[in-house]
Each structure stands twice: as C-alpha cells, then as structure tokens.
Amino acid sequence: MAVITTVEQIGEFVGETVTIRGWLYNKRSSGKIRFLQIRDGTGTIQAVVVKKEVSPIAFAASDTLTQESSLEVTGTVRADSRAPGGYELMVRNIEVIQVAEDFPITPKEHGPAFLLDNRHLWLRSAKQHAILRIRSHVIQAAREYLNREGFILFDAPILTPTACEGTSTLFETDYFYGERAYLSQSGQLYAEAGAMAFGKVYTLGPTFRAEKSKTRRHLTEFWMLEPEVAYAELKDILSLAEQLVSHLVLSVLTHRTEELRVLERDESKLKSIVPPFPRITYDEALDILRQQGVSHEWGNDFGTAEDTLISQQFDCPVMITHYPLTAKAFYMKTAPDNPDVALCVDVLAPDGYGEIIGGSQREDDYQTLLKKLEAHKLPREPFEWYLDLRRYGTVPHSGFGLGIERTVAWICGIRHLREAIPFPRMLQRIYP
C-alpha cells in the first residue's frame, strides 16, 4: 500500500511510492508523456505520466481530465531541482474521482467583479492560495507570540448592546423583547474586563463597521487581534506592538517562503522590519505633511492620503502618538502634561498600506470616564458595566487592535484588502 501524503511533506519520501489526493491545476503533453500539475491544498507538484509505465486506462484518464478534476495519483517521488518545489511524481496509477465541468476561471484575464462573483472558486488559484496561507500563518504566529508572553485568549461577544467606536458606523439588528443589538465594532471594552480578571488577554474575532467607504483599505467585516494589559501604560504597548509586528513578519519570512515567491514579494523590504520602530507625535506628523505641501488642520484625524504621505517617509512601520482628543474615542486617557491630546498610538505600515494598529492607554479614572461619556453624548446605562471596571480595583491599563487583513495585505504586497480575507464584505458586495 502506498503512503498517502501531501505535497508539503513530499520531500520526506524521495524514492518511495506515495499517493497524492488533489485536483488537476494544469496539464501539458509531449508525445507519449503527460505532465499533470496536481494541487492538494498544501502545494502543487508535477506528476509525470509516461505511456509505457502506466495502464492504458490510466494514460487515457490523463487525457480526459479537465481543470479542477479531482483525482488520486500514485507514483514514485523523485528529486528534481528543475521541478516546481524541487520534486516530481513519476506516476504509476491514476484514480479519477470526478471529471470537472468546464472551470469558469481560466488563465486568461478576468475582471474583479467576475472574480469576486466566483470567489468560492477563485480561492483555488495560486496567488489567492498563497495569500490565505500567509493569513493563516499570521494568525498562528500572533497566537504563538502572545501565548508565549503570558496572554490568554478571551472571547468577546459579537452581539453588543452599545457602540465602542461611535454610533455612526454600527450595524443594528433586532434582539428579543424589543431590544436593539449591534454587531461588534471591537472586542476592546470586553477585553478590558478580561485584563482586570486575568492580567493579560487578547481577543481575536470578526468586527463590523457600517462605514460607506469604497477605498481599497476598507471592508465592512474584518478580523481584529486585540491584546489588553493591566498595569500597562502607553510605552508598554508601544513596545508590545513593535515586537508583535516584527515577530509576524519574521515568522512569515521563515516559514512561508514559497508563498512569498508566488506573490513575487520583495523580501528585502520585509527583512528590514525590526524594532525599534520610529516614533513621532501627531504634531511631528503634521510637520511632515506641511513639508510635503499638505495643509491639515490640527485636531482632525489623518485620512488615507495623509497616512500614505507620512508612511512613505519611512522604510518600516512608523508609530504616531499623542493625537488630539477630538480625533479619538472616548475611552482614551488624556495625557497628563497636555489636556488636549490622548495617550494613544496609530501604527502605519510602509508603502502606503495605512494603519495596521490603533491603540491607547485607557482612561482608568471613574469620574473622568463618566465626563467623557457625557462629552461624546453616549448614554450611561449601556456602559454601567464598563464603569464598574473603574469602581472595583481600577488600574492603569492599555491595549491595541491589529487589523488582520491590513497586516496580511502589507506583508503579501497586495493592493486590495478584498484578497486578504476568504469572502470579502464591502459596500456593494455580500455575495457569495
């Protein structure tokens, strides 16, 4: 019996007979030889079918197979530096599971709308496959790093009774007994409760923003990783953020080299992502904009254009701190030496990929937080539990949110966030 293995593990079986279960990615012919490109979800390998070395049924099957037909291929593993991945399979038998209908996505050019309508099939292409394997690895590496640093996973609810980032971008839904509920904008407020119980926690889950934006940097549903730390100030999470980001990049460079090759990513740009990252204040960022001929009113948050101009001045992520309070959320702590700015940070990825991290030291004083809720015209009742965290054992605490899709898009070097998530949800896209 041949060993059933995967393309990823094929190098362990040189000279042995194995079976690969997968799908036909592509094929070509040369006389009495057929070259089948077989993908199995872990990679792609060339299977060589020589007419005289297989049964007539198996050789005929190699001619009838269409793109994305499912099959099991048994053969001997041979090392070959010229072959993609360094190995190929000398076929002894082919078992066809299903001959696929004409596959709608062919090697020719297709428009974005067509590809998104067929996203469930587009996922099988080499580029999309590489992106989503890197996405998986980024999440895995983040978990490994935070677990190693003593964090525990703390799951936040998706249905919430109130807003976290403001009421203008909420998805609202009916709950029971006439109550209203909202899809979560962030797990942060709940993570703060977790930090008060466990010290160091992180949430990881989908978040939703009903923001009518059509830019390449926005999705209405995306995933966010949110560490929260008790007894931590702004400086502590600045260090945590740069250590985490550099760990993610290094881990992808180390373990996902084949995927980066498929994406033709310039790895030299990623190899320079090492701490410490440059740190500038909001006021210093304003100076950079002015030097570039851009006028920006103090007190306003930066938009896509401003983020891009600022990040282009640096070869690695830049950390911008001390934004005006008017530009940030109610829960951010006021700087003790300047009542107009918050103890907060945005981390901008280089090459115009925008903000990948937003975080702050949280307001830990009960009375001050109460005043901030009032100033932002937020109702007190839904936040009573959040205020309780300041009534019972309050401490300085801080955290941030890292957007998975923006981080993945930057590491992969792809232009649009819609390719960094399996099924993107955008202003005019909810199918499939």
One Martini backbone bead per residue (centre of mass of N, CA, C, O) as a GRO file, in nm:
protein
  432
    1MET     BB    1   0.094   0.037   0.024
    2ALA     BB    2   0.058   0.356  -0.023
    3VAL     BB    3   0.140   0.654   0.090
    4ILE     BB    4  -0.038   0.911   0.229
    5THR     BB    5   0.016   1.245   0.120
    6THR     BB    6   0.176   1.557   0.077
    7VAL     BB    7   0.331   1.807  -0.080
    8GLU     BB    8   0.470   1.928   0.175
    9GLN     BB    9   0.591   1.613   0.247
   10ILE     BB   10   0.744   1.484  -0.004
   11GLY     BB   11   1.056   1.500   0.088
   12GLU     BB   12   1.024   1.230   0.282
   13PHE     BB   13   0.981   1.029  -0.011
   14VAL     BB   14   1.230   0.962  -0.157
   15GLY     BB   15   1.185   0.668  -0.359
   16GLU     BB   16   0.887   0.649  -0.297
   17THR     BB   17   0.555   0.537  -0.267
   18VAL     BB   18   0.275   0.754  -0.337
   19THR     BB   19  -0.022   0.945  -0.242
   20ILE     BB   20  -0.219   1.192  -0.408
   21ARG     BB   21  -0.472   1.424  -0.309
   22GLY     BB   22  -0.665   1.609  -0.566
   23TRP     BB   23  -0.612   1.854  -0.828
   24LEU     BB   24  -0.627   1.985  -1.143
   25TYR     BB   25  -0.445   2.265  -1.256
   26ASN     BB   26  -0.264   2.139  -1.494
   27LYS     BB   27  -0.159   2.072  -1.847
   28ARG     BB   28   0.068   1.868  -2.058
   29SER     BB   29   0.218   1.767  -2.374
   30SER     BB   30   0.471   1.500  -2.493
   31GLY     BB   31   0.367   1.278  -2.667
   32LYS     BB   32   0.399   1.004  -2.430
   33ILE     BB   33   0.364   1.259  -2.231
   34ARG     BB   34   0.236   1.367  -1.910
   35PHE     BB   35   0.174   1.686  -1.742
   36LEU     BB   36   0.074   1.716  -1.407
   37GLN     BB   37  -0.086   1.956  -1.208
   38ILE     BB   38  -0.097   1.909  -0.858
   39ARG     BB   39  -0.332   1.992  -0.609
   40ASP     BB   40  -0.384   1.977  -0.222
   41GLY     BB   41  -0.351   2.263  -0.039
   42THR     BB   42  -0.017   2.259   0.016
   43GLY     BB   43   0.036   2.228  -0.303
   44THR     BB   44   0.246   2.172  -0.595
   45ILE     BB   45   0.278   1.902  -0.842
   46GLN     BB   46   0.451   1.708  -1.069
   47ALA     BB   47   0.302   1.467  -1.288
   48VAL     BB   48   0.440   1.187  -1.458
   49VAL     BB   49   0.315   1.043  -1.768
   50VAL     BB   50   0.402   0.730  -1.895
   51LYS     BB   51   0.275   0.517  -2.113
   52LYS     BB   52   0.462   0.250  -2.047
   53GLU     BB   53   0.405   0.289  -1.706
   54VAL     BB   54   0.098   0.256  -1.766
   55SER     BB   55  -0.210   0.212  -1.804
   56PRO     BB   56  -0.440   0.271  -2.045
   57ILE     BB   57  -0.644   0.397  -1.846
   58ALA     BB   58  -0.453   0.605  -1.715
   59PHE     BB   59  -0.369   0.750  -1.975
   60ALA     BB   60  -0.653   0.831  -2.065
   61ALA     BB   61  -0.720   0.997  -1.811
   62SER     BB   62  -0.506   1.223  -1.864
   63ASP     BB   63  -0.683   1.331  -2.115
   64THR     BB   64  -0.976   1.379  -1.968
   65LEU     BB   65  -0.881   1.579  -1.785
   66THR     BB   66  -0.980   1.861  -1.611
   67GLN     BB   67  -1.001   2.141  -1.466
   68GLU     BB   68  -1.048   2.040  -1.130
   69SER     BB   69  -1.012   1.759  -1.116
   70SER     BB   70  -1.049   1.475  -0.927
   71LEU     BB   71  -0.767   1.291  -0.766
   72GLU     BB   72  -0.551   0.999  -0.759
   73VAL     BB   73  -0.193   0.977  -0.717
   74THR     BB   74   0.048   0.727  -0.803
   75GLY     BB   75   0.404   0.731  -0.700
   76THR     BB   76   0.735   0.831  -0.750
   77VAL     BB   77   0.970   1.004  -0.580
   78ARG     BB   78   1.150   1.290  -0.725
   79ALA     BB   79   1.430   1.464  -0.747
   80ASP     BB   80   1.406   1.812  -0.891
   81SER     BB   81   1.530   2.126  -0.946
   82ARG     BB   82   1.332   2.200  -1.198
   83ALA     BB   83   1.103   2.161  -1.024
   84PRO     BB   84   0.842   2.252  -0.859
   85GLY     BB   85   0.975   2.228  -0.530
   86GLY     BB   86   1.194   1.978  -0.620
   87TYR     BB   87   0.953   1.779  -0.715
   88GLU     BB   88   0.834   1.459  -0.845
   89LEU     BB   89   0.590   1.237  -1.006
   90MET     BB   90   0.600   0.898  -1.091
   91VAL     BB   91   0.357   0.745  -1.247
   92ARG     BB   92   0.133   0.448  -1.187
   93ASN     BB   93  -0.150   0.584  -1.097
   94ILE     BB   94  -0.505   0.664  -1.171
   95GLU     BB   95  -0.777   0.814  -0.982
   96VAL     BB   96  -1.091   0.910  -1.063
   97ILE     BB   97  -1.341   1.103  -0.914
   98GLN     BB   98  -1.376   1.375  -1.105
   99VAL     BB   99  -1.502   1.533  -1.388
  100ALA     BB  100  -1.496   1.845  -1.461
  101GLU     BB  101  -1.627   2.109  -1.548
  102ASP     BB  102  -1.601   2.394  -1.689
  103PHE     BB  103  -1.390   2.625  -1.583
  104PRO     BB  104  -1.436   2.969  -1.533
  105ILE     BB  105  -1.129   2.988  -1.448
  106THR     BB  106  -0.875   3.111  -1.641
  107PRO     BB  107  -0.565   3.225  -1.761
  108LYS     BB  108  -0.711   3.458  -1.823
  109GLU     BB  109  -0.848   3.758  -1.803
  110HIS     BB  110  -1.020   3.900  -1.518
  111GLY     BB  111  -1.247   4.063  -1.356
  112PRO     BB  112  -1.327   4.153  -1.037
  113ALA     BB  113  -1.631   4.082  -1.043
  114PHE     BB  114  -1.601   3.793  -1.144
  115LEU     BB  115  -1.410   3.692  -0.918
  116LEU     BB  116  -1.607   3.761  -0.681
  117ASP     BB  117  -1.845   3.583  -0.781
  118ASN     BB  118  -1.597   3.341  -0.778
  119ARG     BB  119  -1.455   3.309  -0.497
  120HIS     BB  120  -1.495   2.999  -0.436
  121LEU     BB  121  -1.282   2.946  -0.685
  122TRP     BB  122  -1.046   3.157  -0.664
  123LEU     BB  123  -0.906   3.023  -0.413
  124ARG     BB  124  -0.737   2.811  -0.607
  125SER     BB  125  -0.538   3.000  -0.677
  126ALA     BB  126  -0.213   3.072  -0.629
  127LYS     BB  127  -0.235   3.356  -0.503
  128GLN     BB  128  -0.471   3.310  -0.306
  129HIS     BB  129  -0.343   3.077  -0.161
  130ALA     BB  130  -0.097   3.231  -0.051
  131ILE     BB  131  -0.243   3.450   0.110
  132LEU     BB  132  -0.412   3.252   0.302
  133ARG     BB  133  -0.165   3.113   0.424
  134ILE     BB  134  -0.048   3.369   0.548
  135ARG     BB  135  -0.286   3.440   0.721
  136SER     BB  136  -0.276   3.186   0.895
  137HIS     BB  137   0.014   3.239   0.998
  138VAL     BB  138  -0.030   3.509   1.138
  139ILE     BB  139  -0.227   3.400   1.350
  140GLN     BB  140  -0.045   3.182   1.464
  141ALA     BB  141   0.192   3.372   1.545
  142ALA     BB  142   0.030   3.551   1.737
  143ARG     BB  143  -0.050   3.334   1.936
  144GLU     BB  144   0.231   3.239   2.009
  145TYR     BB  145   0.337   3.505   2.120
  146LEU     BB  146   0.117   3.565   2.338
  147ASN     BB  147   0.139   3.301   2.490
  148ARG     BB  148   0.443   3.337   2.562
  149GLU     BB  149   0.364   3.625   2.718
  150GLY     BB  150   0.092   3.539   2.899
  151PHE     BB  151  -0.155   3.515   2.735
  152ILE     BB  152  -0.511   3.502   2.692
  153LEU     BB  153  -0.790   3.391   2.559
  154PHE     BB  154  -1.068   3.631   2.497
  155ASP     BB  155  -1.398   3.618   2.435
  156ALA     BB  156  -1.598   3.821   2.245
  157PRO     BB  157  -1.876   3.960   2.157
  158ILE     BB  158  -2.082   4.033   1.874
  159LEU     BB  159  -2.316   4.104   2.047
  160THR     BB  160  -2.423   4.438   2.136
  161PRO     BB  161  -2.559   4.723   2.325
  162THR     BB  162  -2.315   4.899   2.199
  163ALA     BB  163  -2.074   5.119   2.139
  164CYS     BB  164  -1.720   5.192   2.075
  165GLU     BB  165  -1.658   5.402   1.805
  166GLY     BB  166  -1.950   5.476   1.738
  167THR     BB  167  -2.279   5.520   1.592
  168SER     BB  168  -2.233   5.563   1.266
  169THR     BB  169  -2.102   5.237   1.232
  170LEU     BB  170  -2.360   5.056   1.279
  171PHE     BB  171  -2.501   4.738   1.312
  172GLU     BB  172  -2.840   4.676   1.326
  173THR     BB  173  -3.059   4.475   1.547
  174ASP     BB  174  -3.281   4.255   1.652
  175TYR     BB  175  -3.399   4.159   1.953
  176PHE     BB  176  -3.536   4.079   2.234
  177TYR     BB  177  -3.803   4.245   2.355
  178GLY     BB  178  -3.727   4.518   2.178
  179GLU     BB  179  -3.436   4.505   2.147
  180ARG     BB  180  -3.116   4.625   2.072
  181ALA     BB  181  -2.849   4.538   1.845
  182TYR     BB  182  -2.489   4.497   1.777
  183LEU     BB  183  -2.227   4.481   1.585
  184SER     BB  184  -1.911   4.455   1.640
  185GLN     BB  185  -1.630   4.689   1.650
  186SER     BB  186  -1.510   4.557   1.922
  187GLY     BB  187  -1.335   4.381   2.197
  188GLN     BB  188  -1.213   4.583   2.407
  189LEU     BB  189  -1.404   4.629   2.649
  190TYR     BB  190  -1.396   4.323   2.725
  191ALA     BB  191  -1.088   4.303   2.755
  192GLU     BB  192  -1.075   4.479   3.005
  193ALA     BB  193  -1.218   4.278   3.185
  194GLY     BB  194  -1.007   4.056   3.142
  195ALA     BB  195  -0.760   4.211   3.257
  196MET     BB  196  -0.886   4.235   3.550
  197ALA     BB  197  -0.877   3.909   3.578
  198PHE     BB  198  -0.580   3.816   3.409
  199GLY     BB  199  -0.399   4.081   3.293
  200LYS     BB  200  -0.356   3.905   3.005
  201VAL     BB  201  -0.517   3.961   2.689
  202TYR     BB  202  -0.699   3.828   2.394
  203THR     BB  203  -0.862   3.904   2.096
  204LEU     BB  204  -1.037   3.712   1.823
  205GLY     BB  205  -1.229   3.865   1.558
  206PRO     BB  206  -1.500   3.989   1.428
  207THR     BB  207  -1.571   4.302   1.264
  208PHE     BB  208  -1.795   4.599   1.234
  209ARG     BB  209  -1.850   4.849   0.962
  210ALA     BB  210  -2.088   5.106   0.859
  211GLU     BB  211  -1.895   5.212   0.619
  212LYS     BB  212  -1.913   5.422   0.328
  213SER     BB  213  -1.659   5.262   0.177
  214LYS     BB  214  -1.434   5.228  -0.134
  215THR     BB  215  -1.171   5.151  -0.043
  216ARG     BB  216  -0.888   4.934  -0.031
  217ARG     BB  217  -0.894   4.961   0.311
  218HIS     BB  218  -1.201   4.849   0.316
  219LEU     BB  219  -1.429   4.679   0.536
  220THR     BB  220  -1.723   4.556   0.693
  221GLU     BB  221  -1.555   4.283   0.742
  222PHE     BB  222  -1.326   4.199   1.005
  223TRP     BB  223  -1.016   4.122   1.164
  224MET     BB  224  -0.917   4.124   1.522
  225LEU     BB  225  -0.638   4.194   1.728
  226GLU     BB  226  -0.665   4.225   2.108
  227PRO     BB  227  -0.468   4.347   2.332
  228GLU     BB  228  -0.468   4.342   2.704
  229VAL     BB  229  -0.321   4.542   2.984
  230ALA     BB  230  -0.235   4.538   3.298
  231TYR     BB  231  -0.024   4.766   3.415
  232ALA     BB  232  -0.029   4.960   3.150
  233GLU     BB  233   0.127   5.174   2.935
  234LEU     BB  234   0.202   5.318   2.649
  235LYS     BB  235   0.499   5.215   2.634
  236ASP     BB  236   0.424   4.912   2.653
  237ILE     BB  237   0.253   4.891   2.379
  238LEU     BB  238   0.470   4.983   2.189
  239SER     BB  239   0.651   4.741   2.236
  240LEU     BB  240   0.447   4.519   2.174
  241ALA     BB  241   0.382   4.601   1.882
  242GLU     BB  242   0.672   4.578   1.756
  243GLN     BB  243   0.720   4.285   1.839
  244LEU     BB  244   0.480   4.156   1.698
  245VAL     BB  245   0.525   4.251   1.405
  246SER     BB  246   0.812   4.138   1.372
  247HIS     BB  247   0.731   3.845   1.426
  248LEU     BB  248   0.540   3.806   1.186
  249VAL     BB  249   0.740   3.864   0.961
  250LEU     BB  250   0.959   3.655   1.035
  251SER     BB  251   0.774   3.405   1.019
  252VAL     BB  252   0.706   3.432   0.720
  253LEU     BB  253   0.999   3.432   0.612
  254THR     BB  254   1.057   3.141   0.732
  255HIS     BB  255   0.767   2.965   0.647
  256ARG     BB  256   0.662   3.144   0.360
  257THR     BB  257   0.846   3.144   0.093
  258GLU     BB  258   0.671   3.029  -0.136
  259GLU     BB  259   0.443   3.239  -0.121
  260LEU     BB  260   0.623   3.488  -0.174
  261ARG     BB  261   0.711   3.391  -0.454
  262VAL     BB  262   0.434   3.386  -0.589
  263LEU     BB  263   0.394   3.707  -0.516
  264GLU     BB  264   0.662   3.867  -0.562
  265ARG     BB  265   0.801   3.950  -0.302
  266ASP     BB  266   0.992   4.190  -0.145
  267GLU     BB  267   1.195   4.080   0.108
  268SER     BB  268   1.377   4.322   0.181
  269LYS     BB  269   1.145   4.492   0.313
  270LEU     BB  270   1.094   4.282   0.549
  271LYS     BB  271   1.389   4.255   0.676
  272SER     BB  272   1.364   4.563   0.804
  273ILE     BB  273   1.156   4.457   1.029
  274VAL     BB  274   1.277   4.613   1.312
  275PRO     BB  275   1.343   4.686   1.617
  276PRO     BB  276   1.292   4.996   1.641
  277PHE     BB  277   1.045   5.210   1.579
  278PRO     BB  278   0.942   5.487   1.471
  279ARG     BB  279   0.867   5.792   1.668
  280ILE     BB  280   0.582   6.008   1.653
  281THR     BB  281   0.397   6.278   1.659
  282TYR     BB  282   0.136   6.447   1.549
  283ASP     BB  283   0.297   6.712   1.511
  284GLU     BB  284   0.522   6.581   1.339
  285ALA     BB  285   0.333   6.485   1.116
  286LEU     BB  286   0.243   6.767   1.032
  287ASP     BB  287   0.523   6.857   0.936
  288ILE     BB  288   0.545   6.654   0.708
  289LEU     BB  289   0.302   6.758   0.548
  290ARG     BB  290   0.404   7.045   0.507
  291GLN     BB  291   0.664   6.958   0.349
  292GLN     BB  292   0.449   6.832   0.123
  293GLY     BB  293   0.211   7.059   0.094
  294VAL     BB  294   0.011   6.992   0.340
  295SER     BB  295  -0.298   7.085   0.471
  296HIS     BB  296  -0.369   7.044   0.831
  297GLU     BB  297  -0.587   7.040   1.081
  298TRP     BB  298  -0.585   7.071   1.398
  299GLY     BB  299  -0.775   6.775   1.527
  300ASN     BB  300  -0.758   6.597   1.287
  301ASP     BB  301  -0.764   6.323   1.137
  302PHE     BB  302  -0.622   6.094   0.944
  303GLY     BB  303  -0.610   5.993   0.624
  304THR     BB  304  -0.516   5.822   0.357
  305ALA     BB  305  -0.329   6.039   0.235
  306GLU     BB  306  -0.169   6.105   0.494
  307ASP     BB  307  -0.068   5.825   0.566
  308THR     BB  308   0.093   5.783   0.306
  309LEU     BB  309   0.291   6.022   0.328
  310ILE     BB  310   0.414   5.942   0.597
  311SER     BB  311   0.503   5.642   0.535
  312GLN     BB  312   0.703   5.723   0.291
  313GLN     BB  313   0.936   5.819   0.507
  314PHE     BB  314   0.947   5.500   0.562
  315ASP     BB  315   1.074   5.151   0.589
  316CYS     BB  316   0.888   5.127   0.838
  317PRO     BB  317   0.699   5.130   1.081
  318VAL     BB  318   0.502   5.396   1.219
  319MET     BB  319   0.465   5.579   1.529
  320ILE     BB  320   0.175   5.757   1.630
  321THR     BB  321   0.133   6.002   1.878
  322HIS     BB  322  -0.071   6.218   2.032
  323TYR     BB  323  -0.359   6.277   1.973
  324PRO     BB  324  -0.631   6.434   1.955
  325LEU     BB  325  -0.917   6.398   2.131
  326THR     BB  326  -1.117   6.474   1.891
  327ALA     BB  327  -1.003   6.207   1.713
  328LYS     BB  328  -1.096   6.020   1.952
  329ALA     BB  329  -1.192   5.810   2.177
  330PHE     BB  330  -1.335   5.810   2.497
  331TYR     BB  331  -1.125   5.584   2.639
  332MET     BB  332  -0.894   5.775   2.626
  333LYS     BB  333  -0.622   5.901   2.771
  334THR     BB  334  -0.505   6.176   2.910
  335ALA     BB  335  -0.251   6.375   2.904
  336PRO     BB  336  -0.089   6.513   3.178
  337ASP     BB  337   0.072   6.752   2.991
  338ASN     BB  338  -0.201   6.745   2.788
  339PRO     BB  339  -0.547   6.809   2.756
  340ASP     BB  340  -0.558   6.766   2.415
  341VAL     BB  341  -0.433   6.474   2.445
  342ALA     BB  342  -0.363   6.137   2.377
  343LEU     BB  343  -0.272   5.809   2.486
  344CYS     BB  344  -0.167   5.717   2.171
  345VAL     BB  345  -0.173   5.489   1.871
  346ASP     BB  346  -0.045   5.467   1.537
  347VAL     BB  347   0.026   5.215   1.290
  348LEU     BB  348   0.218   5.248   0.997
  349ALA     BB  349   0.260   5.116   0.708
  350PRO     BB  350   0.437   5.080   0.452
  351ASP     BB  351   0.360   5.168   0.120
  352GLY     BB  352   0.052   5.270   0.183
  353TYR     BB  353  -0.122   5.071   0.399
  354GLY     BB  354  -0.153   5.194   0.667
  355GLU     BB  355  -0.337   5.115   0.933
  356ILE     BB  356  -0.269   4.834   1.167
  357ILE     BB  357  -0.269   5.013   1.439
  358GLY     BB  358  -0.476   5.075   1.737
  359GLY     BB  359  -0.411   5.265   2.044
  360SER     BB  360  -0.410   5.273   2.421
  361GLN     BB  361  -0.460   5.433   2.698
  362ARG     BB  362  -0.682   5.402   2.949
  363GLU     BB  363  -0.939   5.518   3.123
  364ASP     BB  364  -0.926   5.479   3.494
  365ASP     BB  365  -1.121   5.709   3.575
  366TYR     BB  366  -1.436   5.746   3.666
  367GLN     BB  367  -1.507   6.051   3.636
  368THR     BB  368  -1.370   6.096   3.364
  369LEU     BB  369  -1.530   5.887   3.203
  370LEU     BB  370  -1.806   6.011   3.252
  371LYS     BB  371  -1.743   6.279   3.106
  372LYS     BB  372  -1.678   6.149   2.829
  373LEU     BB  373  -1.952   6.033   2.772
  374GLU     BB  374  -2.097   6.306   2.776
  375ALA     BB  375  -1.923   6.448   2.553
  376HIS     BB  376  -2.015   6.202   2.340
  377LYS     BB  377  -2.318   6.136   2.379
  378LEU     BB  378  -2.342   5.887   2.576
  379PRO     BB  379  -2.499   5.646   2.727
  380ARG     BB  380  -2.482   5.515   3.043
  381GLU     BB  381  -2.626   5.240   3.085
  382PRO     BB  382  -2.456   5.050   2.881
  383PHE     BB  383  -2.181   5.140   3.069
  384GLU     BB  384  -2.189   5.034   3.362
  385TRP     BB  385  -1.995   4.792   3.344
  386TYR     BB  386  -1.751   4.969   3.256
  387LEU     BB  387  -1.751   5.144   3.513
  388ASP     BB  388  -1.694   4.913   3.715
  389LEU     BB  389  -1.387   4.892   3.644
  390ARG     BB  390  -1.350   5.176   3.816
  391ARG     BB  391  -1.470   5.079   4.100
  392TYR     BB  392  -1.309   4.782   4.090
  393GLY     BB  393  -0.981   4.798   4.075
  394THR     BB  394  -0.831   5.016   3.938
  395VAL     BB  395  -0.599   5.048   3.655
  396PRO     BB  396  -0.359   5.073   3.457
  397HIS     BB  397  -0.436   5.044   3.098
  398SER     BB  398  -0.370   4.863   2.781
  399GLY     BB  399  -0.416   4.874   2.410
  400PHE     BB  400  -0.485   4.696   2.092
  401GLY     BB  401  -0.546   4.690   1.732
  402LEU     BB  402  -0.510   4.434   1.480
  403GLY     BB  403  -0.534   4.415   1.142
  404ILE     BB  404  -0.531   4.146   0.950
  405GLU     BB  405  -0.570   4.241   0.653
  406ARG     BB  406  -0.362   4.472   0.649
  407THR     BB  407  -0.122   4.300   0.730
  408VAL     BB  408  -0.139   4.097   0.497
  409ALA     BB  409  -0.126   4.293   0.260
  410TRP     BB  410   0.152   4.401   0.329
  411ILE     BB  411   0.318   4.136   0.338
  412CYS     BB  412   0.222   4.052   0.038
  413GLY     BB  413   0.180   4.309  -0.161
  414ILE     BB  414  -0.119   4.394  -0.186
  415ARG     BB  415  -0.368   4.620  -0.271
  416HIS     BB  416  -0.629   4.459  -0.162
  417LEU     BB  417  -0.829   4.344   0.100
  418ARG     BB  418  -1.015   4.134  -0.056
  419GLU     BB  419  -0.760   3.916  -0.064
  420ALA     BB  420  -0.729   3.886   0.277
  421ILE     BB  421  -1.010   3.732   0.250
  422PRO     BB  422  -1.215   3.494   0.164
  423PHE     BB  423  -1.501   3.680   0.216
  424PRO     BB  424  -1.582   3.974   0.111
  425ARG     BB  425  -1.708   4.279   0.268
  426MET     BB  426  -1.888   4.536   0.105
  427LEU     BB  427  -2.081   4.783   0.004
  428GLN     BB  428  -2.133   4.591  -0.287
  429ARG     BB  429  -2.059   4.309  -0.110
  430ILE     BB  430  -2.229   3.968  -0.029
  431TYR     BB  431  -2.121   3.792  -0.266
  432PRO     BB  432  -2.100   3.477  -0.147
   0.00000   0.00000   0.00000
